[in-house]
Amino acid sequence: MGRWEPNARGRLEQAALELYVERGYEQTPVAEITKRAGLTERTFFRHFADKREVLFAGSGRLEELCVGAVAAAPPTATPMEAVAAALDAAAGAFEERGELVRLRQGVIDANAELRERELIKLASLSGALADALRDRGVDELAARLASEAAIGVLKVAFGRWIDQGQERPLRPLLSECFDVLRTLSVRGADAG
């Protein structure tokens, strides 16, 4: 493929993911990614700051999607209902990419640096959700707690989705986690 062909970013993402799975993240230089994609290193660095960002480039779009879902939630929605709407929107994005999401997560799980980066991106998403809740008039404490709880739900449900081979859709797994979270506060001492 020539450099002038369309979708350079997508080709770079695909080539990087394939190589990360085949060789490992640390053993894959940018030169190999660009060679497989049929592009130059200069083109790579126009799209990504470093090879790690290939795996996290969509986090900004995911954040926008989630914040938009919180903003679009009905005015009567509780903070937890608003963040549940955000995660529902995120689930749709993850499910669309299916196998690529699973492969990406496998690469991340195999590398401590990437796991740390994933946690940083999740913390950023939590902050954005809290900001979106505050924009809806939710007080600081409730906004922070709801957004952090949402990230916890996302991590657990997403992990179950990946571990189960994506046999079940992500949305019901998110709903189950939110349901369990709700029962934790009402069942009290008999929760165990």
HELIX and SHEET records of a PDB file:
HELIX    1   1 ALA A    8  ARG A   23  1                                  16    
HELIX    2   2 VAL A   30  ALA A   37  1                                   8    
HELIX    3   3 GLU A   41  HIS A   47  1                                   7    
HELIX    4   4 GLU A   53  PHE A   56  1                                   4    
HELIX    5   5 SER A   59  ALA A   72  1                                  14    
HELIX    6   6 PRO A   79  ASP A  109  1                                  31    
HELIX    7   7 ALA A  112  ASP A  135  1                                  24    
HELIX    8   8 GLU A  140  ASP A  163  1                                  24    
HELIX    9   9 LEU A  170  ARG A  187  1                                  18    
HELIX   10  10 GLY A  188  ALA A  191  5                                   4    
END                                                                             
